[in-house]
């Protein structure tokens, strides 16, 4: 799953300590539950990733630097 913060960062579960108290939906985050291969690596200003669940207004344009080291 790729979690997307309201500030536009993509995160992977267990990849960093940028967790929220309670549910990510209640905190205003969105997510993509089953990203296709390469979606994580492709997140950028040129190829943003929009949430498909939760807050659908969340769009990842950057990857969390901690999570970026966690996954290829």
MOKA-V736363 format. One record per residue. N is the residue number from 0. SS is DSSP state (alpha for helix, beta for strand, coil for the rest). PHI is phi in radians with two decimals (* if undefined). Layout:
# MOKA-V736363
((N | SS | PHI) (N | SS | PHI))
This chain:
# MOKA-V736363
((0 | coil | *) (1 | beta | -1.85) (2 | beta | -1.64) (3 | beta | -2.17) (4 | coil | -1.36) (5 | coil | -1.05) (6 | coil | -1.51) (7 | coil | 1.64) (8 | beta | -1.80) (9 | beta | -1.58) (10 | beta | -2.35) (11 | beta | -1.96) (12 | coil | -1.05) (13 | coil | 1.36) (14 | coil | -1.56) (15 | coil | -2.76) (16 | coil | -1.83) (17 | coil | -1.52) (18 | coil | -1.44) (19 | coil | -1.99) (20 | coil | -1.34) (21 | coil | 1.42) (22 | coil | -1.48) (23 | coil | -1.18) (24 | coil | -1.18) (25 | coil | -1.12) (26 | coil | -1.49) (27 | coil | 1.55) (28 | coil | -1.50) (29 | beta | -2.04) (30 | beta | -2.79) (31 | beta | -2.11) (32 | coil | -1.19) (33 | coil | -2.29) (34 | coil | -1.15) (35 | coil | -1.31) (36 | coil | -0.97) (37 | coil | 1.57) (38 | alpha | -1.11) (39 | alpha | -1.07) (40 | alpha | -1.15) (41 | alpha | -1.52) (42 | coil | -1.12) (43 | coil | -2.87) (44 | coil | -1.05) (45 | coil | -1.37) (46 | coil | -2.29) (47 | coil | -1.20) (48 | beta | -2.05) (49 | beta | -1.57) (50 | coil | -1.08) (51 | coil | -1.81) (52 | beta | -2.45) (53 | beta | 1.28) (54 | coil | -1.34) (55 | coil | -1.25) (56 | coil | -1.44) (57 | coil | -1.33) (58 | beta | -2.33) (59 | beta | -1.50) (60 | coil | -2.04) (61 | beta | -2.49) (62 | beta | -1.77) (63 | coil | -0.99) (64 | alpha | -1.14) (65 | alpha | -1.21) (66 | alpha | -1.20) (67 | alpha | -1.07) (68 | alpha | -1.45) (69 | alpha | -1.38) (70 | coil | -2.15) (71 | coil | -1.25))
